[in-house]
Each structure stands twice: as C-alpha cells, then as structure tokens.
Amino acid sequence: MKLKIIILVCSGCLLISCIRQSPQDQLSSNQLEWVLGSDGSGQPHFSKLGKDRLLLNWMQPNGDSMELVYSIVGPDLLWTQPSPIVQGDNWFVNWADLPSVVPITENIWVTHWLEYQEDYAGYDILFSITKDAGNNWSDPRLLNEDDLPAEHGFVEIFPNGNGFSMLWLDGRRYVADQASDLTMGATLRQASFSFDGERLNESILDQFVCDCCQPDVAQMNNMTYVAYRDRTENEIRDIVMLANKDHGEWSDPINLPADNWQISGCPINGPALALSEEGAGVVWFSAKNDEPQIRFAFKQHNSDLFLSNVILEEYAPWGYVDIVYDEINDQFILSWLRDGESGLQLVARSVDQLGNINQEVIIFENKLAYPLDFPKIEIVGHYLLASWTDFTSGMRIKSRAVELENLK
C-alpha cells in the first residue's frame, strides 16, 4: 500500500544504545545544532523523562512505510542513537497532528500515532505501552471506539495517578449528527487507563471545540491543566483552560483574556501551556480583524483572575507557539514563528509572571514563505532545546541548544 503524506488544511473539520552524537555545528550566541533524523524525517515532539532528561520523537521513512523513532538527551547534550518503536504503511501523516511518546513513569511509556481507516474515509488513533523504557511495546490498541468514518487526533497523554489519560479531538459528530439542527463540530474527549492499558472510563470534556488546533496539557505537583481553542455557535474561537486538582473532577472552563476572534474555519494554531509553582502561563496566537498577535497570560493556581496579559508581538507573527517554564531563572520561555527579513524565523523570548518581557533569541531563519512545521521547545540542564523540521536541503529533523543565560 502506497503511503500518503497529507498537509492538513482544516476548514471546519483530527536498552537504548549509547552512540553519542556531538554537535555538528558551533553557532553564534553559544548555540549548538544537531541533525537527528534521516532524509524525509519530520514531526518532532518533546517529552520529559524524569527530572533531567528529554525524549524527542519524530517520524521518518522506512522503505514504503513510516516509522516512529525517539532519541534521549540529558544535560550533557549527548543524544542516544534513534530507537524505532513502530512502523506502518497506512499512517495518516501530516504537519500539524503529531505522534508522541510520553513517559508516564521512568519505565512505563505510552506512544500514539494515526492510521487511516480501510476506505480512507477517516482515521483512528492507535496507542501502545512499554513497561521497560522502550525495549518492548504492547500490541497496538484503538483509542477511539466509535467505528465511524471520522477524523480523530490531536492527542495529549499524561499521568493521572493510577495510570494515564489521553485527550483527543474527536470528529464523530460530523457523521453522527448530520440529521440534527446542531452545528457540526469536534468534541474534546478524555479516556483514562490503568498502567496495563485497561480502559477505566471515558468522558466528553467539551461538546464543541475547534476542530484541528492542538490542545496542550501541563502538570506540576497535584495540578493538571489543559488549554485548547474553544468554539461557539457564532464561530468565536478563543482559548479556554480546564483545571484539575489531585486527579479529581475538571473545573468549569476558565476563559482567558478574550480575543473574540470570529473565524469560520479552524486556524490550525493551538495554544501552549506551562506551569510554575505559582500558576499557569499560556501563550497563543490570535488574528482578530486580520491583525495577527502573539499573546501571553498568567493565572495563579488559587485564582481565576489573570495576573498578566500581554501582547508579545503584532503584525508579523504566524503563531505555532510553544512554552516552557525556566525554573532556574523563574521565567517562562515562549517560541513562535514570524516573518523575518528573508523568510521564516523561529524566535524564543522570556517573560515573567507579571508580564515583563525580557531577552529575545532567533533560533533559526529559513527561506520558507509560510510554515510547514510546528517547532517544539523544552529545557534540559542549563539549555533551551528547540527541534523542528528543516527544509534547507530536503526534509530532516534538526535540534538546537541555546544557553538559558542568553534568554534572561
């Protein structure tokens, strides 16, 4: 079966070997860079592995199939050799809906990917579990169980105390509700599982959300938050959050400072979320009245009021945001894509919880006229790591390290 690679446009629509890789290039501003994937690789995704390591996964071709692989890096910035997990020739592969590998404990990890249904009318979410830190993986299991020709994707995986949970955007209403008077749209669903993968429960967290904007989940201590792009009947698609304490019930939706962005199709531009001890920092893209902005807001854990609400950039940004909390310097570091002098730039900038904007670093600039990728950032040791799909010569995963000192 021939593999189909899709660039998604959504208008209303979801023991590791120790070969150590040293930096390939010494760059200015104390930056280091690596080429990690094979030719044709893309779709990077970071997860934390314990307190001081990161796991980066991506997809790359393997003959007529695609395979999901990962590599691990620690504070020494030495990457392990990429390790394969699973491969297939019927995967739904696109630039916006990314597979993931998420450690639940040190040894129990969960991975997910998307597979076309038999007639290509829709696609499903498959997941697998390892209990020995990636050496052996369970047989694939189906996350969505509706058996309908619909889109299912944009998954977030996270620990829930007694196992793990998975959130996803589910398009079954486009099929099931065609005869109703309701506006058809995606729902935000959650299923919880034991460490063995036994399904414990499933629920709908929001009945009507933006169809293909990736949600984001962040956890610290006993708090869990999810941020996502909501949707109203009159097509206002603003960002909201849900909060969860001690793995209990989710809160009512917490509205972020409103954009009132009315748009008839999904912008494919979800929010990003990170937590500090004091609260939650959220970054998102908006383009009300065709005026693009990168926005940041901070909410304390014990209050629904936002301590800060700032516009980081106007006029030139594309969005495709990410965010991490820099514990060393007590600040959030945000990244986004914007138009530069000769193409796209990935910029990182720090901001504190009061909204004070600090130093900016340009991580890369390329010749592309528009984004084909969702770059990701994370912190390891004293470095900010960024990873993206590079199109300079073909298509390959790259990663770059920037000293946190440069972002103060």
C-alpha positions as semicolon CSV with decimal commas, in nm:
position;residue;x (nm);y (nm);z (nm)
1;M;0,000;0,000;0,000
2;K;0,143;0,334;-0,103
3;L;0,193;0,583;0,180
4;K;0,003;0,907;0,150
5;I;0,153;1,214;0,317
6;I;-0,101;1,489;0,378
7;I;-0,054;1,856;0,458
8;L;-0,363;1,922;0,668
9;V;-0,597;2,207;0,583
10;C;-0,899;2,216;0,815
11;S;-1,186;2,446;0,722
12;G;-1,448;2,308;0,954
13;C;-1,349;1,965;1,006
14;L;-0,825;1,539;1,392
15;L;1,821;-0,087;2,644
16;I;1,893;0,227;2,427
17;S;2,232;0,202;2,258
18;C;2,473;0,470;2,365
19;I;2,611;0,604;2,039
20;R;2,672;0,964;2,137
21;Q;2,607;1,235;1,882
22;S;2,811;1,551;1,921
23;P;2,702;1,889;1,788
24;Q;2,755;1,920;1,413
25;D;2,795;2,295;1,410
26;Q;2,923;2,553;1,653
27;L;2,699;2,855;1,607
28;S;2,698;3,212;1,727
29;S;2,546;3,311;2,061
30;N;2,660;2,989;2,227
31;Q;2,420;2,775;2,020
32;L;2,480;2,413;1,925
33;E;2,300;2,226;1,648
34;W;2,231;1,862;1,554
35;V;2,079;1,687;1,255
36;L;1,891;1,398;1,414
37;G;1,657;1,236;1,163
38;S;1,712;1,060;0,833
39;D;1,610;1,209;0,497
40;G;1,237;1,273;0,499
41;S;1,208;1,293;0,879
42;G;0,970;1,536;1,047
43;Q;0,703;1,600;1,311
44;P;0,914;1,642;1,630
45;H;0,765;1,611;1,979
46;F;0,936;1,658;2,318
47;S;0,851;1,487;2,648
48;K;1,024;1,500;2,985
49;L;1,193;1,179;3,103
50;G;1,248;1,207;3,478
51;K;1,392;1,529;3,616
52;D;1,694;1,579;3,394
53;R;1,639;1,414;3,055
54;L;1,426;1,476;2,747
55;L;1,278;1,234;2,499
56;L;1,235;1,358;2,142
57;N;1,027;1,154;1,898
58;W;0,972;1,202;1,528
59;M;0,868;1,014;1,212
60;Q;1,088;0,913;0,923
61;P;1,055;0,697;0,609
62;N;1,150;0,331;0,614
63;G;1,104;0,193;0,264
64;D;0,737;0,236;0,170
65;S;0,642;0,281;0,535
66;M;0,683;0,545;0,801
67;E;0,836;0,465;1,137
68;L;0,814;0,637;1,472
69;V;1,152;0,674;1,646
70;Y;1,291;0,851;1,951
71;S;1,617;0,972;2,099
72;I;1,705;1,079;2,455
73;V;1,924;1,368;2,562
74;G;2,046;1,482;2,903
75;P;2,217;1,792;3,044
76;D;2,541;1,686;2,872
77;L;2,365;1,742;2,536
78;L;2,468;1,396;2,413
79;W;2,191;1,224;2,217
80;T;2,132;0,850;2,212
81;Q;2,105;0,670;1,882
82;P;1,747;0,689;1,745
83;S;1,541;0,387;1,851
84;P;1,243;0,265;1,643
85;I;0,907;0,193;1,806
86;V;0,655;0,105;1,534
87;Q;0,608;0,146;1,161
88;G;0,322;0,128;0,913
89;D;0,225;0,188;0,551
90;N;-0,125;0,320;0,623
91;W;-0,050;0,608;0,858
92;F;-0,213;0,948;0,841
93;V;0,094;1,172;0,835
94;N;0,069;1,550;0,834
95;W;0,248;1,858;0,961
96;A;0,004;1,956;1,240
97;D;-0,121;1,636;1,410
98;L;0,190;1,491;1,570
99;P;0,254;1,144;1,715
100;S;0,400;1,133;2,065
101;V;0,596;0,919;2,310
102;V;0,519;1,015;2,671
103;P;0,685;0,866;2,981
104;I;0,423;0,802;3,250
105;T;0,684;0,668;3,494
106;E;1,053;0,601;3,448
107;N;0,976;0,269;3,276
108;I;0,612;0,292;3,162
109;W;0,573;0,498;2,845
110;V;0,279;0,544;2,609
111;T;0,304;0,622;2,239
112;H;0,036;0,711;1,985
113;W;0,005;0,754;1,609
114;L;-0,272;0,788;1,349
115;E;-0,385;0,525;1,098
116;Y;-0,619;0,557;0,802
117;Q;-0,940;0,363;0,813
118;E;-0,976;0,094;0,549
119;D;-1,157;0,314;0,296
120;Y;-0,960;0,633;0,379
121;A;-1,287;0,799;0,487
122;G;-1,137;0,883;0,824
123;Y;-0,852;0,796;1,055
124;D;-0,814;0,649;1,403
125;I;-0,579;0,686;1,700
126;L;-0,363;0,385;1,788
127;F;-0,154;0,360;2,102
128;S;0,096;0,121;2,257
129;I;0,256;0,079;2,601
130;T;0,604;-0,019;2,713
131;K;0,685;-0,123;3,070
132;D;1,061;-0,149;3,021
133;A;1,154;0,200;2,899
134;G;1,114;0,135;2,529
135;N;1,263;-0,212;2,486
136;N;0,933;-0,390;2,423
137;W;0,597;-0,249;2,320
138;S;0,246;-0,388;2,351
139;D;0,027;-0,467;2,054
140;P;-0,149;-0,155;1,922
141;R;-0,481;-0,058;2,079
142;L;-0,756;0,168;1,949
143;L;-0,821;0,487;2,146
144;N;-1,144;0,597;1,978
145;E;-1,401;0,318;1,972
146;D;-1,683;0,479;1,770
147;D;-1,612;0,286;1,447
148;L;-1,727;0,586;1,241
149;P;-1,564;0,729;0,927
150;A;-1,442;1,043;1,102
151;E;-1,124;1,221;1,200
152;H;-0,973;1,151;1,542
153;G;-0,644;1,307;1,652
154;F;-0,456;1,591;1,823
155;V;-0,377;1,374;2,124
156;E;-0,233;1,464;2,466
157;I;-0,111;1,188;2,701
158;F;-0,040;1,243;3,072
159;P;-0,016;1,055;3,408
160;N;-0,328;1,053;3,623
161;G;-0,207;0,893;3,945
162;N;-0,337;0,539;3,891
163;G;-0,236;0,511;3,528
164;F;-0,263;0,754;3,240
165;S;-0,517;0,960;3,049
166;M;-0,546;1,056;2,684
167;L;-0,722;1,364;2,548
168;W;-0,811;1,400;2,183
169;L;-1,022;1,594;1,934
170;D;-1,299;1,371;1,807
171;G;-1,488;1,429;1,482
172;R;-1,759;1,164;1,512
173;R;-2,032;1,430;1,538
174;Y;-1,969;1,520;1,175
175;V;-2,105;1,176;1,092
176;A;-2,347;1,107;1,375
177;D;-2,522;1,448;1,383
178;Q;-2,577;1,512;1,013
179;A;-2,955;1,492;1,057
180;S;-2,967;1,732;1,353
181;D;-3,001;2,109;1,357
182;L;-2,684;2,147;1,564
183;T;-2,370;2,297;1,414
184;M;-2,143;2,004;1,349
185;G;-1,803;2,012;1,512
186;A;-1,540;1,832;1,712
187;T;-1,558;1,738;2,079
188;L;-1,276;1,725;2,334
189;R;-1,277;1,377;2,485
190;Q;-1,077;1,203;2,759
191;A;-1,022;0,835;2,832
192;S;-0,838;0,703;3,138
193;F;-0,644;0,378;3,157
194;S;-0,465;0,163;3,410
195;F;-0,090;0,114;3,375
196;D;-0,176;-0,210;3,190
197;G;-0,387;-0,022;2,937
198;E;-0,727;-0,128;3,071
199;R;-0,983;0,138;2,981
200;L;-1,132;0,273;3,306
201;N;-1,362;0,549;3,185
202;E;-1,430;0,792;2,904
203;S;-1,596;1,133;2,903
204;I;-1,656;1,443;2,694
205;L;-1,482;1,749;2,839
206;D;-1,623;1,998;2,589
207;Q;-1,905;1,938;2,342
208;F;-1,790;2,192;2,080
209;V;-1,426;2,285;2,015
210;C;-1,208;2,399;1,728
211;D;-1,151;2,104;1,500
212;C;-0,776;2,086;1,446
213;C;-0,600;2,314;1,695
214;Q;-0,375;2,101;1,916
215;P;-0,468;2,115;2,286
216;D;-0,190;2,126;2,544
217;V;-0,164;1,967;2,889
218;A;0,073;2,067;3,170
219;Q;0,120;1,923;3,520
220;M;0,303;2,026;3,837
221;N;0,266;1,874;4,182
222;N;-0,105;1,797;4,220
223;M;-0,230;2,030;3,945
224;T;-0,322;1,943;3,586
225;Y;-0,433;2,197;3,326
226;V;-0,549;2,165;2,968
227;A;-0,564;2,462;2,730
228;Y;-0,748;2,444;2,397
229;R;-0,921;2,654;2,135
230;D;-1,292;2,660;2,203
231;R;-1,570;2,725;1,953
232;T;-1,912;2,888;1,978
233;E;-2,217;2,863;1,754
234;N;-2,131;3,202;1,602
235;E;-1,771;3,090;1,533
236;I;-1,583;3,270;1,809
237;R;-1,271;3,055;1,860
238;D;-1,093;3,178;2,172
239;I;-0,868;2,993;2,418
240;V;-1,002;2,838;2,737
241;M;-0,850;2,623;3,013
242;L;-0,968;2,346;3,242
243;A;-0,801;2,279;3,578
244;N;-0,786;1,957;3,776
245;K;-0,655;1,909;4,131
246;D;-0,544;1,574;4,273
247;H;-0,672;1,395;3,958
248;G;-1,029;1,482;4,054
249;E;-1,302;1,647;3,852
250;W;-1,220;1,907;3,589
251;S;-1,317;2,266;3,663
252;D;-1,563;2,466;3,461
253;P;-1,396;2,634;3,161
254;I;-1,165;2,919;3,257
255;N;-1,180;3,189;2,991
256;L;-0,853;3,353;2,900
257;P;-0,849;3,725;2,824
258;A;-1,086;3,736;2,530
259;D;-0,984;3,782;2,167
260;N;-1,338;3,745;2,030
261;W;-1,177;3,607;1,717
262;Q;-1,453;3,511;1,478
263;I;-1,331;3,281;1,205
264;S;-1,532;3,030;1,002
265;G;-1,254;2,773;0,968
266;C;-1,001;2,626;1,205
267;P;-0,676;2,828;1,204
268;I;-0,470;2,517;1,292
269;N;-0,294;2,718;1,564
270;G;-0,344;2,584;1,917
271;P;-0,223;2,728;2,249
272;A;0,071;2,613;2,462
273;L;0,078;2,582;2,838
274;A;0,341;2,559;3,115
275;L;0,321;2,564;3,494
276;S;0,526;2,715;3,772
277;E;0,477;2,667;4,145
278;E;0,263;2,981;4,147
279;G;0,043;2,930;3,844
280;A;-0,014;2,865;3,474
281;G;0,138;3,053;3,182
282;V;-0,037;3,032;2,844
283;V;0,074;3,156;2,504
284;W;-0,148;3,167;2,197
285;F;-0,200;3,316;1,853
286;S;-0,490;3,537;1,751
287;A;-0,575;3,726;1,435
288;K;-0,897;3,914;1,504
289;N;-0,968;4,162;1,222
290;D;-0,676;4,005;1,032
291;E;-0,431;4,153;1,285
292;P;-0,203;3,868;1,400
293;Q;-0,078;3,870;1,758
294;I;0,119;3,652;1,999
295;R;-0,039;3,678;2,344
296;F;0,067;3,560;2,690
297;A;-0,132;3,541;3,013
298;F;-0,051;3,413;3,361
299;K;-0,305;3,279;3,612
300;Q;-0,228;3,193;3,972
301;H;-0,334;2,846;4,086
302;N;-0,564;2,975;4,359
303;S;-0,741;3,235;4,147
304;D;-0,932;3,255;3,821
305;L;-0,801;3,607;3,766
306;F;-0,506;3,664;3,534
307;L;-0,209;3,839;3,690
308;S;-0,070;3,938;3,350
309;N;-0,199;3,970;2,995
310;V;0,048;4,098;2,736
311;I;0,088;4,113;2,360
312;L;0,437;3,987;2,272
313;E;0,431;4,063;1,901
314;E;0,197;4,208;1,640
315;Y;0,167;4,229;1,262
316;A;0,431;3,971;1,156
317;P;0,373;3,652;1,358
318;W;0,241;3,324;1,219
319;G;0,198;3,162;1,561
320;Y;0,273;2,788;1,601
321;V;0,362;2,858;1,960
322;D;0,526;2,664;2,241
323;I;0,618;2,747;2,602
324;V;0,831;2,610;2,887
325;Y;0,892;2,723;3,244
326;D;1,254;2,810;3,325
327;E;1,285;2,722;3,694
328;I;1,645;2,842;3,713
329;N;1,555;3,199;3,620
330;D;1,188;3,193;3,732
331;Q;1,053;3,287;3,391
332;F;0,857;3,144;3,102
333;I;1,023;3,099;2,764
334;L;0,796;3,120;2,463
335;S;0,859;3,040;2,098
336;W;0,672;3,124;1,779
337;L;0,720;3,160;1,404
338;R;0,722;3,501;1,236
339;D;0,819;3,665;0,909
340;G;1,184;3,769;0,906
341;E;1,393;3,963;0,659
342;S;1,447;3,667;0,426
343;G;1,191;3,407;0,535
344;L;1,050;3,244;0,844
345;Q;1,212;3,295;1,184
346;L;1,171;3,084;1,496
347;V;1,206;3,323;1,786
348;A;1,229;3,247;2,159
349;R;1,163;3,509;2,423
350;S;1,131;3,509;2,801
351;V;0,861;3,673;3,009
352;D;0,793;3,664;3,383
353;Q;0,459;3,604;3,552
354;L;0,396;3,978;3,578
355;G;0,426;4,011;3,202
356;N;0,771;4,174;3,192
357;I;0,921;4,087;2,855
358;N;1,291;4,002;2,851
359;Q;1,556;3,888;2,605
360;E;1,483;3,752;2,256
361;V;1,686;3,493;2,063
362;I;1,634;3,398;1,697
363;I;1,679;3,022;1,683
364;F;1,668;2,986;1,306
365;E;1,570;3,165;0,988
366;N;1,489;2,987;0,663
367;K;1,368;3,074;0,313
368;L;1,013;2,941;0,350
369;A;0,726;3,176;0,274
370;Y;0,491;3,007;0,522
371;P;0,512;2,742;0,796
372;L;0,525;2,370;0,721
373;D;0,603;2,260;1,074
374;F;0,529;2,306;1,444
375;P;0,867;2,367;1,617
376;K;0,895;2,245;1,977
377;I;1,099;2,366;2,275
378;E;1,199;2,217;2,611
379;I;1,460;2,274;2,883
380;V;1,737;2,034;2,978
381;G;2,002;2,139;3,227
382;H;2,102;2,498;3,155
383;Y;1,986;2,490;2,794
384;L;1,675;2,557;2,593
385;L;1,641;2,290;2,323
386;A;1,441;2,358;2,008
387;S;1,353;2,098;1,747
388;W;1,193;2,144;1,407
389;T;1,165;2,003;1,056
390;D;1,431;2,166;0,842
391;F;1,370;2,213;0,468
392;T;1,703;2,371;0,376
393;S;1,815;2,063;0,186
394;G;1,536;1,810;0,164
395;M;1,348;1,745;0,488
396;R;1,514;1,646;0,817
397;I;1,476;1,686;1,191
398;K;1,713;1,937;1,348
399;S;1,766;2,045;1,706
400;R;1,947;2,343;1,851
401;A;2,054;2,432;2,206
402;V;2,059;2,786;2,346
403;E;2,202;2,869;2,688
404;L;1,931;2,989;2,925
405;E;2,164;3,271;3,025
406;N;2,102;3,423;2,679
407;L;1,729;3,448;2,749
408;K;1,738;3,635;3,079
